[in-house]
Amino acid sequence: MGVPEQLAARMSIAEQHEYLRATFSRRTMIRGGAVTLGAVAGGAFVPGATARAAVPTRPAGSAAAAVDGSLVAPFGRHLAWGNDPRTEVTVSWQVPVAVKKPFIRIGAHPWDLSRRIEAEVRTLYTPAGVGASGDHTQYYLHAALTRLRPGRTYYYGVGHQGFDPAQPHLAGTLGTFTTAPAHKAPFTFTAFGDEGVGYHGLANNALILGQNPAFHLHAGDIAYGDPSGAGKTTDTGFDARTWDQFLHQTESVAKQVPWMPAYGNHDMEAWYSPNGYGGEEARWNLPDNGPDKKNLPGVYSFVYGNTAVISLDANDISFEIPANLGISGGTQTKWLEGQLKKFRAAKDVDFIVVFFHHCAYCTSTAHASEGGVRQEWVPLFEKYTVDLVINGHNHQYERTDVIKAGEVAKKLPIGGTAYPETDGVVYVTAGAAGRSLYAFSAPDSYEGHEHETDSVASFVNTKEGKVDETVAWSRVRYLDYSFLRVDVTPAPKGRQTTLKVSGIAETGDRIDHFTVSRTAK
Protein backbone atom coordinates (compact mmCIF):
# COMPACT_ATOMS: atom_id res chain seq x y z
CA MET A 1 0.00 0.00 0.00
CA GLY A 2 1.47 3.39 -1.00
CA VAL A 3 0.55 7.00 -0.37
CA PRO A 4 -2.93 7.81 -1.76
CA GLU A 5 -2.53 9.50 -5.13
CA GLN A 6 -4.50 12.61 -4.13
CA LEU A 7 -2.39 13.02 -0.99
CA ALA A 8 0.94 12.31 -2.70
CA ALA A 9 0.35 15.18 -5.10
CA ARG A 10 0.56 17.62 -2.18
CA MET A 11 3.53 16.02 -0.37
CA SER A 12 7.30 16.09 -0.86
CA ILE A 13 9.25 12.82 -1.16
CA ALA A 14 10.41 13.22 2.44
CA GLU A 15 6.83 13.74 3.63
CA GLN A 16 5.68 10.67 1.71
CA HIS A 17 8.43 8.60 3.31
CA GLU A 18 7.41 9.79 6.78
CA TYR A 19 3.76 9.06 6.00
CA LEU A 20 4.54 5.45 5.01
CA ARG A 21 6.90 4.90 7.95
CA ALA A 22 4.30 6.17 10.38
CA THR A 23 1.43 4.26 8.83
CA PHE A 24 3.19 0.89 8.93
CA SER A 25 4.95 1.06 12.28
CA ARG A 26 2.05 0.92 14.69
CA ARG A 27 2.00 -1.69 17.43
CA THR A 28 -1.07 -3.86 17.82
CA MET A 29 -3.27 -2.97 20.75
CA ILE A 30 -6.73 -4.50 20.64
CA ARG A 31 -9.10 -4.02 23.53
CA GLY A 32 -6.47 -2.65 25.84
CA GLY A 33 -3.82 -5.29 25.10
CA ALA A 34 -5.98 -8.38 24.81
CA VAL A 35 -4.07 -9.21 21.65
CA THR A 36 -0.31 -9.68 21.61
CA LEU A 37 1.69 -10.04 18.43
CA GLY A 38 5.09 -10.60 19.96
CA ALA A 39 8.47 -9.46 18.69
CA VAL A 40 10.49 -10.01 15.55
CA ALA A 41 13.77 -11.70 16.47
CA GLY A 42 16.43 -13.13 14.18
CA GLY A 43 14.13 -13.10 11.16
CA ALA A 44 11.50 -15.29 12.85
CA PHE A 45 8.38 -14.16 14.62
CA VAL A 46 8.26 -15.11 18.28
CA PRO A 47 5.12 -14.55 20.41
CA GLY A 48 5.81 -11.99 23.11
CA ALA A 49 4.61 -11.68 26.67
CA THR A 50 2.91 -8.32 26.42
CA ALA A 51 1.48 -6.03 23.80
CA ARG A 52 3.76 -3.23 24.96
CA ALA A 53 6.83 -5.24 23.92
CA ALA A 54 5.44 -6.15 20.52
CA VAL A 55 6.66 -3.61 17.96
CA PRO A 56 7.70 0.06 17.85
CA THR A 57 4.97 2.58 18.43
CA ARG A 58 4.07 5.23 15.91
CA PRO A 59 5.92 8.53 16.54
CA ALA A 60 3.84 11.32 18.02
CA GLY A 61 2.75 14.01 15.61
CA SER A 62 3.39 11.84 12.55
CA ALA A 63 2.26 12.62 9.04
CA ALA A 64 -0.60 10.12 9.34
CA ALA A 65 -2.44 12.65 11.50
CA ALA A 66 -2.52 14.99 8.51
CA VAL A 67 -4.37 12.63 6.15
CA ASP A 68 -7.41 14.33 4.64
CA GLY A 69 -10.37 12.19 5.69
CA SER A 70 -12.32 13.13 2.56
CA LEU A 71 -9.79 11.11 0.55
CA VAL A 72 -10.29 7.92 2.58
CA ALA A 73 -13.32 5.72 1.84
CA PRO A 74 -14.47 2.92 4.17
CA PHE A 75 -14.70 -0.60 2.74
CA GLY A 76 -15.37 -4.18 3.78
CA ARG A 77 -18.62 -3.55 5.65
CA HIS A 78 -19.94 -6.64 7.41
CA LEU A 79 -22.77 -7.13 9.90
CA ALA A 80 -23.18 -9.50 12.84
CA TRP A 81 -25.95 -10.13 15.31
CA GLY A 82 -25.53 -9.15 18.92
CA ASN A 83 -26.73 -11.47 21.67
CA ASP A 84 -30.36 -10.74 20.70
CA PRO A 85 -30.99 -10.42 16.92
CA ARG A 86 -34.27 -8.66 17.62
CA THR A 87 -32.57 -5.62 19.12
CA GLU A 88 -28.78 -5.84 18.58
CA VAL A 89 -26.62 -5.59 15.45
CA THR A 90 -22.93 -4.75 15.05
CA VAL A 91 -21.71 -2.96 11.93
CA SER A 92 -18.00 -3.45 11.15
CA TRP A 93 -15.78 -2.04 8.41
CA GLN A 94 -12.21 -1.15 7.42
CA VAL A 95 -10.29 1.95 6.42
CA PRO A 96 -6.94 1.78 4.57
CA VAL A 97 -5.23 4.35 6.83
CA ALA A 98 -5.84 5.82 10.27
CA VAL A 99 -8.75 8.28 10.37
CA LYS A 100 -10.10 10.69 12.96
CA LYS A 101 -13.36 10.28 14.86
CA PRO A 102 -14.93 7.29 13.02
CA PHE A 103 -18.69 6.90 13.44
CA ILE A 104 -21.86 5.34 12.12
CA ARG A 105 -25.09 7.09 11.21
CA ILE A 106 -28.36 5.18 11.47
CA GLY A 107 -32.02 5.92 10.83
CA ALA A 108 -35.34 4.55 9.62
CA HIS A 109 -34.99 6.31 6.24
CA PRO A 110 -32.05 7.04 3.95
CA TRP A 111 -32.79 10.76 4.21
CA ASP A 112 -32.91 10.72 8.00
CA LEU A 113 -29.60 9.55 9.49
CA SER A 114 -29.63 11.88 12.46
CA ARG A 115 -28.53 9.28 15.04
CA ARG A 116 -24.72 9.30 15.12
CA ILE A 117 -22.69 6.82 17.19
CA GLU A 118 -18.94 6.73 17.78
CA ALA A 119 -17.11 3.65 16.47
CA GLU A 120 -14.47 1.51 18.16
CA VAL A 121 -11.10 1.20 16.38
CA ARG A 122 -9.10 -2.04 16.53
CA THR A 123 -5.67 -1.75 14.94
CA LEU A 124 -3.91 -4.90 13.77
CA TYR A 125 -0.22 -4.60 12.90
CA THR A 126 1.62 -7.42 11.13
CA PRO A 127 5.39 -6.81 10.95
CA ALA A 128 7.85 -7.99 8.33
CA GLY A 129 8.94 -11.56 8.96
CA VAL A 130 5.40 -12.86 9.37
CA GLY A 131 4.77 -14.87 6.23
CA ALA A 132 4.49 -12.83 3.05
CA SER A 133 2.76 -9.86 4.64
CA GLY A 134 5.61 -7.39 5.06
CA ASP A 135 4.79 -4.45 7.30
CA HIS A 136 1.03 -4.14 7.12
CA THR A 137 -1.36 -2.25 9.39
CA GLN A 138 -5.10 -2.88 9.25
CA TYR A 139 -7.71 -0.63 10.81
CA TYR A 140 -10.98 -2.34 11.75
CA LEU A 141 -13.91 -0.33 13.06
CA HIS A 142 -16.97 -1.55 14.92
CA ALA A 143 -20.21 0.05 16.07
CA ALA A 144 -22.51 -2.01 18.31
CA LEU A 145 -26.14 -0.96 17.91
CA THR A 146 -28.55 -1.78 20.73
CA ARG A 147 -32.15 -1.06 21.70
CA LEU A 148 -33.28 -1.47 18.10
CA ARG A 149 -36.87 -2.39 17.29
CA PRO A 150 -37.69 -5.97 16.26
CA GLY A 151 -38.62 -6.60 12.65
CA ARG A 152 -37.50 -3.15 11.54
CA THR A 153 -35.36 -2.21 8.54
CA TYR A 154 -32.70 0.40 9.27
CA TYR A 155 -30.48 2.44 7.00
CA TYR A 156 -26.91 3.18 7.99
CA GLY A 157 -23.76 4.83 6.75
CA VAL A 158 -20.21 4.64 8.12
CA GLY A 159 -17.75 7.51 8.11
CA HIS A 160 -15.16 9.61 9.87
CA GLN A 161 -13.96 13.19 10.01
CA GLY A 162 -14.05 14.42 6.41
CA PHE A 163 -16.28 11.59 5.15
CA ASP A 164 -19.92 11.93 6.24
CA PRO A 165 -22.34 9.41 4.64
CA ALA A 166 -25.22 11.82 5.28
CA GLN A 167 -23.88 14.08 2.52
CA PRO A 168 -25.95 13.72 -0.67
CA HIS A 169 -23.00 12.77 -2.88
CA LEU A 170 -22.20 9.83 -0.56
CA ALA A 171 -25.74 8.39 -0.52
CA GLY A 172 -24.51 5.45 -2.59
CA THR A 173 -22.42 4.26 0.35
CA LEU A 174 -25.45 3.56 2.56
CA GLY A 175 -26.43 0.06 3.66
CA THR A 176 -29.45 -1.55 5.30
CA PHE A 177 -30.25 -4.32 7.75
CA THR A 178 -33.42 -5.81 9.21
CA THR A 179 -33.68 -6.99 12.81
CA ALA A 180 -35.26 -10.30 13.74
CA PRO A 181 -39.03 -10.28 14.27
CA ALA A 182 -40.51 -10.27 17.75
CA HIS A 183 -42.64 -13.33 16.97
CA LYS A 184 -42.28 -16.55 15.00
CA ALA A 185 -42.41 -16.01 11.26
CA PRO A 186 -41.05 -17.80 8.16
CA PHE A 187 -37.47 -16.97 7.22
CA THR A 188 -34.50 -18.26 5.23
CA PHE A 189 -30.84 -18.56 6.14
CA THR A 190 -27.83 -19.74 4.15
CA ALA A 191 -24.56 -21.46 5.05
CA PHE A 192 -21.23 -22.65 3.70
CA GLY A 193 -17.59 -23.08 4.70
CA ASP A 194 -14.10 -22.80 3.19
CA GLU A 195 -14.57 -19.72 1.05
CA GLY A 196 -11.27 -17.90 0.53
CA VAL A 197 -10.75 -15.27 -2.15
CA GLY A 198 -11.59 -15.96 -5.77
CA TYR A 199 -14.17 -16.34 -8.49
CA HIS A 200 -16.15 -19.19 -6.93
CA GLY A 201 -16.58 -17.34 -3.65
CA LEU A 202 -17.85 -14.33 -5.60
CA ALA A 203 -20.27 -16.51 -7.58
CA ASN A 204 -21.68 -18.16 -4.47
CA ASN A 205 -22.05 -14.79 -2.75
CA ALA A 206 -24.07 -13.47 -5.67
CA LEU A 207 -26.41 -16.45 -5.46
CA ILE A 208 -26.71 -16.16 -1.70
CA LEU A 209 -27.77 -12.52 -1.97
CA GLY A 210 -30.56 -13.66 -4.30
CA GLN A 211 -31.94 -16.01 -1.63
CA ASN A 212 -32.71 -12.98 0.58
CA PRO A 213 -31.46 -14.72 3.74
CA ALA A 214 -32.05 -13.33 7.23
CA PHE A 215 -28.45 -14.28 8.06
CA HIS A 216 -25.56 -16.35 6.73
CA LEU A 217 -23.48 -18.96 8.59
CA HIS A 218 -19.81 -19.41 7.65
CA ALA A 219 -18.58 -22.77 8.95
CA GLY A 220 -14.93 -21.81 9.20
CA ASP A 221 -11.80 -21.40 7.03
CA ILE A 222 -12.94 -17.94 6.15
CA ALA A 223 -10.35 -16.00 4.12
CA TYR A 224 -7.30 -18.31 4.09
CA GLY A 225 -4.86 -15.62 5.13
CA ASP A 226 -2.91 -18.63 6.43
CA PRO A 227 -3.06 -21.16 3.56
CA SER A 228 -1.12 -23.82 5.49
CA GLY A 229 -3.73 -24.18 8.21
CA ALA A 230 -1.74 -26.00 10.90
CA GLY A 231 -2.17 -23.17 13.39
CA LYS A 232 1.58 -22.76 13.95
CA THR A 233 4.07 -19.92 13.46
CA THR A 234 5.93 -22.26 11.08
CA ASP A 235 2.98 -22.14 8.65
CA THR A 236 4.08 -20.79 5.28
CA GLY A 237 2.45 -18.29 2.98
CA PHE A 238 0.57 -16.23 5.55
CA ASP A 239 -0.53 -12.86 4.17
CA ALA A 240 -2.65 -10.52 6.30
CA ARG A 241 -3.62 -8.58 3.16
CA THR A 242 -5.78 -11.52 2.07
CA TRP A 243 -8.34 -10.30 4.60
CA ASP A 244 -8.57 -6.93 2.82
CA GLN A 245 -9.46 -8.78 -0.38
CA PHE A 246 -11.89 -11.08 1.41
CA LEU A 247 -13.85 -8.29 3.06
CA HIS A 248 -14.06 -6.50 -0.30
CA GLN A 249 -15.37 -9.72 -1.84
CA THR A 250 -18.10 -10.36 0.73
CA GLU A 251 -19.24 -6.76 1.21
CA SER A 252 -22.05 -6.96 -1.34
CA VAL A 253 -23.78 -9.53 0.89
CA ALA A 254 -22.33 -8.92 4.34
CA LYS A 255 -23.22 -5.21 4.39
CA GLN A 256 -26.90 -6.18 4.62
CA VAL A 257 -26.95 -9.84 5.77
CA PRO A 258 -25.42 -10.65 9.19
CA TRP A 259 -22.38 -12.82 8.46
CA MET A 260 -21.89 -15.23 11.36
CA PRO A 261 -18.61 -17.20 11.31
CA ALA A 262 -17.26 -20.17 13.22
CA TYR A 263 -13.48 -20.58 13.25
CA GLY A 264 -11.67 -23.32 11.34
CA ASN A 265 -8.05 -24.48 11.29
CA HIS A 266 -7.05 -21.84 8.70
CA ASP A 267 -8.43 -19.17 11.04
CA MET A 268 -5.87 -20.01 13.75
CA GLU A 269 -3.29 -17.38 12.76
CA ALA A 270 -0.65 -18.31 15.31
CA TRP A 271 1.23 -14.99 15.19
CA TYR A 272 -1.69 -13.27 16.94
CA SER A 273 -2.28 -14.12 20.58
CA PRO A 274 -4.15 -15.55 22.33
CA ASN A 275 -4.37 -18.94 20.62
CA GLY A 276 -4.07 -17.47 17.15
CA TYR A 277 -7.41 -15.67 17.36
CA GLY A 278 -6.19 -12.09 17.92
CA GLY A 279 -6.62 -11.26 14.24
CA GLU A 280 -10.16 -12.64 14.27
CA GLU A 281 -10.97 -10.55 17.34
CA ALA A 282 -9.84 -7.47 15.44
CA ARG A 283 -11.98 -8.24 12.39
CA TRP A 284 -15.23 -9.54 13.90
CA ASN A 285 -17.58 -8.42 16.64
CA LEU A 286 -19.66 -11.48 17.48
CA PRO A 287 -22.09 -12.28 20.31
CA ASP A 288 -20.22 -12.46 23.62
CA ASN A 289 -22.38 -15.08 25.34
CA GLY A 290 -19.95 -17.99 24.90
CA PRO A 291 -18.07 -19.78 27.67
CA ASP A 292 -14.69 -18.05 27.21
CA LYS A 293 -14.42 -14.92 25.10
CA LYS A 294 -10.63 -14.81 25.45
CA ASN A 295 -9.79 -18.35 24.33
CA LEU A 296 -12.94 -19.15 22.32
CA PRO A 297 -14.11 -15.93 20.65
CA GLY A 298 -15.92 -17.88 17.91
CA VAL A 299 -18.20 -19.76 20.31
CA TYR A 300 -21.62 -18.18 20.81
CA SER A 301 -25.35 -18.67 20.27
CA PHE A 302 -28.37 -16.67 19.17
CA VAL A 303 -32.06 -17.22 18.60
CA TYR A 304 -33.86 -16.07 15.44
CA GLY A 305 -37.60 -16.71 15.41
CA ASN A 306 -38.21 -20.30 16.47
CA THR A 307 -34.62 -21.42 15.75
CA ALA A 308 -31.60 -21.45 18.06
CA VAL A 309 -28.18 -21.38 16.38
CA ILE A 310 -24.97 -22.47 18.12
CA SER A 311 -21.46 -21.77 16.80
CA LEU A 312 -18.69 -24.03 18.12
CA ASP A 313 -14.89 -24.08 17.83
CA ALA A 314 -13.85 -27.59 16.77
CA ASN A 315 -10.16 -26.65 16.91
CA ASP A 316 -10.56 -27.22 20.65
CA ILE A 317 -11.32 -30.93 20.14
CA SER A 318 -9.53 -31.75 16.86
CA PHE A 319 -7.23 -34.76 16.86
CA GLU A 320 -6.34 -34.18 13.20
CA ILE A 321 -5.02 -30.60 13.61
CA PRO A 322 -4.13 -30.30 17.32
CA ALA A 323 -2.65 -26.79 17.55
CA ASN A 324 -5.48 -25.68 19.87
CA LEU A 325 -6.51 -29.09 21.15
CA GLY A 326 -7.85 -28.75 24.69
CA ILE A 327 -7.65 -24.95 24.97
CA SER A 328 -11.01 -24.77 26.73
CA GLY A 329 -10.19 -27.41 29.32
CA GLY A 330 -13.61 -28.96 28.68
CA THR A 331 -15.57 -25.76 29.31
CA GLN A 332 -16.82 -25.56 25.72
CA THR A 333 -18.47 -28.99 25.88
CA LYS A 334 -20.04 -28.17 29.26
CA TRP A 335 -21.32 -24.89 27.85
CA LEU A 336 -22.70 -26.68 24.79
CA GLU A 337 -24.72 -29.07 26.92
CA GLY A 338 -26.06 -26.15 28.95
CA GLN A 339 -27.13 -24.36 25.77
CA LEU A 340 -28.78 -27.47 24.31
CA LYS A 341 -30.66 -28.12 27.55
CA LYS A 342 -31.78 -24.50 27.76
CA PHE A 343 -32.98 -24.30 24.17
CA ARG A 344 -34.81 -27.63 24.31
CA ALA A 345 -36.71 -26.35 27.36
CA ALA A 346 -37.41 -22.88 25.88
CA LYS A 347 -41.07 -22.49 24.98
CA ASP A 348 -40.36 -20.36 21.90
CA VAL A 349 -37.56 -22.49 20.39
CA ASP A 350 -38.48 -25.40 18.12
CA PHE A 351 -35.28 -26.04 16.17
CA ILE A 352 -31.62 -26.21 17.17
CA VAL A 353 -29.00 -25.78 14.43
CA VAL A 354 -25.31 -26.29 15.31
CA PHE A 355 -22.47 -25.27 13.00
CA PHE A 356 -18.70 -25.60 13.24
CA HIS A 357 -15.75 -26.49 11.03
CA HIS A 358 -14.48 -30.09 11.39
CA CYS A 359 -16.87 -32.80 10.20
CA ALA A 360 -18.47 -35.38 12.43
CA TYR A 361 -19.37 -37.48 9.40
CA CYS A 362 -17.79 -37.09 5.97
CA THR A 363 -16.15 -39.42 3.42
CA SER A 364 -13.77 -36.96 1.75
CA THR A 365 -10.40 -38.44 0.84
CA ALA A 366 -8.75 -35.34 2.36
CA HIS A 367 -9.93 -34.91 5.96
CA ALA A 368 -12.94 -37.25 6.26
CA SER A 369 -14.36 -37.39 9.81
CA GLU A 370 -13.09 -35.89 13.07
CA GLY A 371 -13.03 -38.35 15.96
CA GLY A 372 -12.88 -35.56 18.52
CA VAL A 373 -16.29 -34.31 17.41
CA ARG A 374 -17.75 -37.80 17.53
CA GLN A 375 -16.32 -38.34 21.01
CA GLU A 376 -17.20 -35.00 22.62
CA TRP A 377 -20.26 -33.57 20.87
CA VAL A 378 -22.17 -36.20 18.88
CA PRO A 379 -23.58 -37.85 22.06
CA LEU A 380 -24.94 -34.43 23.09
CA PHE A 381 -26.44 -33.80 19.65
CA GLU A 382 -28.31 -37.09 19.97
CA LYS A 383 -29.29 -36.61 23.62
CA TYR A 384 -30.90 -33.24 22.86
CA THR A 385 -32.14 -34.19 19.37
CA VAL A 386 -30.32 -31.46 17.45
CA ASP A 387 -32.16 -30.82 14.20
CA LEU A 388 -29.29 -30.00 11.83
CA VAL A 389 -25.48 -29.99 12.04
CA ILE A 390 -23.57 -27.95 9.42
CA ASN A 391 -19.83 -28.37 8.82
CA GLY A 392 -17.10 -27.27 6.41
CA HIS A 393 -13.44 -28.44 6.33
CA ASN A 394 -13.96 -30.86 3.43
CA HIS A 395 -14.31 -28.97 0.15
CA GLN A 396 -17.42 -30.61 -1.26
CA TYR A 397 -21.10 -31.16 -0.50
CA GLU A 398 -22.06 -34.28 1.41
CA ARG A 399 -25.19 -35.13 3.36
CA THR A 400 -25.79 -38.10 5.62
CA ASP A 401 -28.78 -40.25 6.32
CA VAL A 402 -30.29 -39.85 9.80
CA ILE A 403 -27.61 -41.06 12.22
CA LYS A 404 -27.82 -42.35 15.78
CA ALA A 405 -24.99 -44.04 17.71
CA GLY A 406 -22.80 -44.00 14.61
CA GLU A 407 -25.23 -46.02 12.51
CA VAL A 408 -27.98 -45.28 10.00
CA ALA A 409 -31.14 -44.90 12.06
CA LYS A 410 -33.21 -44.07 8.99
CA LYS A 411 -32.41 -43.71 5.31
CA LEU A 412 -33.08 -40.17 4.13
CA PRO A 413 -33.42 -40.08 0.35
CA ILE A 414 -33.44 -36.83 -1.59
CA GLY A 415 -36.82 -35.24 -0.87
CA GLY A 416 -37.28 -37.27 2.32
CA THR A 417 -38.25 -36.10 5.83
CA ALA A 418 -36.40 -36.61 9.11
CA TYR A 419 -38.06 -36.48 12.53
CA PRO A 420 -35.22 -35.81 15.01
CA GLU A 421 -37.45 -36.29 18.04
CA THR A 422 -37.48 -40.01 17.24
CA ASP A 423 -35.06 -40.65 14.34
CA GLY A 424 -31.66 -39.06 15.01
CA VAL A 425 -29.45 -36.31 13.56
CA VAL A 426 -28.66 -35.22 9.98
CA TYR A 427 -25.18 -33.87 9.15
CA VAL A 428 -24.34 -31.70 6.13
CA THR A 429 -20.84 -30.85 4.90
CA ALA A 430 -21.12 -27.58 2.98
CA GLY A 431 -17.44 -26.87 2.45
CA ALA A 432 -17.47 -25.99 -1.25
CA ALA A 433 -17.78 -22.21 -0.95
CA GLY A 434 -14.76 -21.33 -3.04
CA ARG A 435 -11.47 -23.07 -2.30
CA SER A 436 -10.09 -25.86 -4.51
CA LEU A 437 -12.21 -29.00 -4.38
CA TYR A 438 -11.29 -32.34 -2.76
CA ALA A 439 -12.44 -35.81 -3.82
CA PHE A 440 -14.67 -38.73 -2.84
CA SER A 441 -13.81 -42.42 -2.89
CA ALA A 442 -17.34 -43.17 -4.16
CA PRO A 443 -19.20 -41.76 -7.18
CA ASP A 444 -21.13 -38.51 -6.93
CA SER A 445 -24.81 -38.95 -6.10
CA TYR A 446 -27.09 -35.90 -6.13
CA GLU A 447 -30.51 -34.72 -7.26
CA GLY A 448 -31.16 -35.84 -10.82
CA HIS A 449 -27.94 -37.91 -10.86
CA GLU A 450 -28.44 -40.42 -8.06
CA HIS A 451 -25.98 -43.28 -7.70
CA GLU A 452 -27.04 -45.56 -4.86
CA THR A 453 -24.03 -46.89 -2.93
CA ASP A 454 -24.44 -49.36 -0.07
CA SER A 455 -21.07 -48.65 1.52
CA VAL A 456 -18.24 -46.13 1.19
CA ALA A 457 -14.62 -46.56 2.26
CA SER A 458 -13.42 -43.72 4.45
CA PHE A 459 -11.53 -42.96 7.67
CA VAL A 460 -11.83 -41.08 10.97
CA ASN A 461 -9.11 -39.02 12.67
CA THR A 462 -8.53 -40.28 16.21
CA LYS A 463 -6.07 -39.59 18.99
CA GLU A 464 -4.02 -42.51 17.73
CA GLY A 465 -4.17 -41.40 14.08
CA LYS A 466 -6.30 -42.29 11.06
CA VAL A 467 -8.57 -45.28 11.42
CA ASP A 468 -10.15 -46.78 8.30
CA GLU A 469 -13.88 -47.38 8.28
CA THR A 470 -16.57 -48.47 5.85
CA VAL A 471 -19.76 -46.46 6.22
CA ALA A 472 -23.34 -46.71 5.02
CA TRP A 473 -24.54 -43.20 5.95
CA SER A 474 -23.22 -41.20 2.95
CA ARG A 475 -26.43 -40.35 1.12
CA VAL A 476 -25.65 -37.33 -1.12
CA ARG A 477 -22.25 -36.44 -2.63
CA TYR A 478 -21.61 -33.52 -4.98
CA LEU A 479 -18.11 -32.51 -6.00
CA ASP A 480 -18.48 -28.91 -7.17
CA TYR A 481 -19.05 -25.45 -5.67
CA SER A 482 -22.23 -25.00 -3.67
CA PHE A 483 -23.91 -23.65 -0.54
CA LEU A 484 -26.80 -24.48 1.75
CA ARG A 485 -30.23 -22.81 1.89
CA VAL A 486 -32.57 -23.47 4.83
CA ASP A 487 -36.23 -22.34 4.83
CA VAL A 488 -37.83 -22.26 8.27
CA THR A 489 -41.62 -22.42 8.53
CA PRO A 490 -43.19 -22.08 12.00
CA ALA A 491 -46.48 -23.72 12.90
CA PRO A 492 -49.13 -23.40 15.63
CA LYS A 493 -48.53 -25.33 18.83
CA GLY A 494 -48.97 -29.07 18.32
CA ARG A 495 -48.61 -28.88 14.52
CA GLN A 496 -45.54 -29.80 12.45
CA THR A 497 -42.98 -27.04 11.97
CA THR A 498 -40.31 -27.57 9.32
CA LEU A 499 -36.79 -26.84 8.18
CA LYS A 500 -36.58 -27.34 4.41
CA VAL A 501 -32.92 -27.78 3.55
CA SER A 502 -31.59 -27.40 0.00
CA GLY A 503 -28.12 -27.80 -1.46
CA ILE A 504 -27.64 -25.18 -4.20
CA ALA A 505 -24.85 -25.45 -6.78
CA GLU A 506 -22.88 -22.47 -8.01
CA THR A 507 -24.83 -22.90 -11.26
CA GLY A 508 -28.07 -22.25 -9.37
CA ASP A 509 -29.22 -25.86 -9.74
CA ARG A 510 -30.59 -27.70 -6.72
CA ILE A 511 -28.45 -30.72 -5.87
CA ASP A 512 -30.24 -31.93 -2.74
CA HIS A 513 -33.31 -31.24 -0.65
CA PHE A 514 -34.83 -32.75 2.46
CA THR A 515 -37.08 -31.70 5.33
CA VAL A 516 -36.59 -31.76 9.08
CA SER A 517 -39.90 -31.76 10.94
CA ARG A 518 -40.88 -31.64 14.60
CA THR A 519 -43.92 -30.77 16.70
CA ALA A 520 -44.16 -27.03 17.39
CA LYS A 521 -44.20 -25.92 21.02
DONUVO-166840 format. One record per residue (C-alpha): x, y, z. Coordinates in steps of 0.1 Angstrom, whole numbers, plus 5000, padded with zeros to 4 digits. Each point is the difference from the previous one (the first is absolute). Layout:
BEGIN
XYZ ...
//
This chain:
BEGIN
500050005000 501550344990 499050365006 496650084986 500450174967 498050315010 502150045031 503349934983 499550294976 500250245029 502949845018 503850014995 501949674997 501250045036 496450055012 498949704981 502749795016 499050125035 496449934992 500749634990 502449955030 497450135024 497149814984 501849665001 501750025034 497149985024 500049745027 496949785004 497850095030 496649854998 497650055029 502650145023 502749734993 497849694997 501949924969 503849954999 502049974968 503449945016 503450114987 502049954969 503349835009 502649864977 497750004970 497449785017 496950115017 499949915037 496850065021 500750255027 498850035036 498350344997 498650234974 502350285012 503049804989 498649914966 501350254975 501050374999 497350255005 499150264975 501850335006 497950285015 498950274976 500749784970 498950084964 497149755003 498250255022 499950244970 498149764977 497050174984 497049795011 498150094969 502549804979 499549685021 497049784992 498849725024 499849654985 499349645011 496850065019 498749705017 497149955025 499649765029 497249945025 500550105036 498849765028 496350084990 499450034962 496750175007 501750315015 503849984995 502250024969 503750094996 501250174968 503749964992 502250144973 503650094990 501950314990 503449984982 501750265022 499450145035 497150255001 498650245026 496749965019 498549704981 496249965004 496849844987 496850184991 496749815003 496450074993 496749864988 500350184966 503050074978 499250385002 499949995038 503349885015 500050245030 501149745025 503850005001 502049755021 503849995006 501849704987 502649785017 503449974982 502049685001 503450024984 501849694989 503750034991 501849724982 503850064998 502449884974 501149645007 496549875004 499449804968 499750214968 498350295016 502850255005 499250305022 496250034998 497650195023 496349934999 497450235015 496749835009 497150205014 496949875018 496850165012 497749805022 496450104996 497649925028 496450075010 498849964964 496449914992 499249644990 499149944963 501150354989 502150094970 502750265008 502250204977 503650085010 503150164988 503649985013 502550295000 502550215018 501250365001 499950124964 497849724988 496450035010 497649754984 497150245007 501350234972 497949964968 503049914978 500849705023 496549865001 501249704979 502149895029 496949935023 499149655011 497049835016 499149735024 496949855015 499749885036 498449675009 496350005006 498550005034 497949704993 500349684980 499950054963 501349824969 503650084990 503049874980 503749975009 503049894980 503249825010 503449884986 503649965010 503550034985 499550314978 503350184995 500650264974 499149934963 497449974973 498049715016 499650195032 498750304981 497649784980 498649835031 499750345018 497950134970 497749715002 499750025038 498950374997 497249884977 498749775027 499250305022 501249835031 499450145035 503749905009 502849794986 502149745019 503749964991 501249665013 503750105002 503150044978 498950354991 502550194980 503149775000 502450275010 502049705013 499849744972 502049745019 497449965027 502049825027 499550285025 503850045006 502550294995 501849764976 497150024976 501150134966 498350254977 498250215026 498950334986 497950245021 499050194969 497849714989 497550125025 499750344982 499149814968 497649775018 498050285017 499850184966 498749684985 497349935025 498950365005 497149984975 498349755022 501550065034 499150375001 496349905002 500049645012 501549925034 503049784993 500549765029 503349804999 501349705019 503849965000 501849734981 503649885000 501050274974 498750265023 502549925028 502650264990 502749915025 501850334999 497150175017 499449925037 498149855017 499849674983 500350144966 496750185002 501250365005 499650084963 496449875001 499250205030 501250314981 497849934970 496849875015 497650115027 497949695009 497649925028 501949985033 497849745017 502449714996 501949825028 503450174995 500350324979 503850015003 500849654989 496949914980 498850334983 498249804973 497749815024 496650165005 496349954995 496950204989 496349954994 498250114968 496349945000 499449645011 503649894993 503050005023 503450004983 503249895017 503550074987 502849785013 503849994997 501049654990 503750105001 499649945038 499349634994 501849914968 502349705000 500950064963 501350365004 500950035037 501550355002 497150115024 499049665012 498750035036 500250385003 496650025017 500849745026 496649844994 498050325006 498850024964 498349665002 498550085034 498750334985 498649824970 498049765021 498650295021 499050184968 498349694985 498149945033 498950365002 498850024964 498249675001 498150135031 499350344985 496350044991 500750214969 502849794985 499149714977 503249944981 503749985010 502650044972 503749955009 502850104977 503849975002 502949914978 501349645004 497649734988 498449745022 499149794970 501650044966 501649774974 502450244984 503449864990 501650315016 498950045036 497049775003 498549985035 501350155033 500149755029 500150285025 496650134989 498549655001 501549955035 499150335016 496950144983 498149744980 498649845032 498750345010 498550064965 498149675004 499050055036 498450344993 498849904965 501850274981 498150074967 502950084976 503850005002 501950214974 503849954994 502750114976 503749894999 499449754971 499750194968 496949844985 496349945008 499049695019 496949925020 499449705022 497049785007 498550045035 502749885024 499849875036 502849845019 502250004969 497649804979 497250074975 496950045021 497950084969 500850044963 499350354988 499750014962 500050334981 496650165007 499549795032 499050125035 501949955033 498350015034 502950075025 497749955030 500049634992 502449944971 503450155007 502350284986 500750114964 503550134992 500950224969 503550084988 499750334981 503750074994 499950094963 499750385003 503050094980 503349825007 501449724978 497949695001 500949675016 498949654990 497749715010 500949634999 496549924987 498150144970 498150335003 496349955008 497750315000 496650124988 499349894965 503349794999 499549755028 502449715004 499049775028 503049875020 499649755028 503350085016 502950254997 503649955011 501250295022 501950075032 499750195033 502750215017 500649875035 502450075028 502149714987 499850114964 497949914970 497749705003 498549854969 496249945000 497349894976 496850205003 496549984988 498850355009 501350204971 496850094981 500750304978 503450094985 500750294976 503550104990 499650364988 499450345015 496950055020 498350135032 497149925022 496650175002 497649935029 496450125000 498450005035 496249995002 498450035035 496749845009 497450035027 500649815032 499549624995 500450024962 503149914979 502550284996 502749944973 503550084989 500249954962 503749954991 501350044965 503549964985 500550264973 502749974974 502050304988 498149964967 496750075019 498949634997 498649825030 502249705008 498249885032 496950075020 498549855032 497750105028 500549995038 496750005018 499050025037 497050085021 499750385007 500050115036 
//
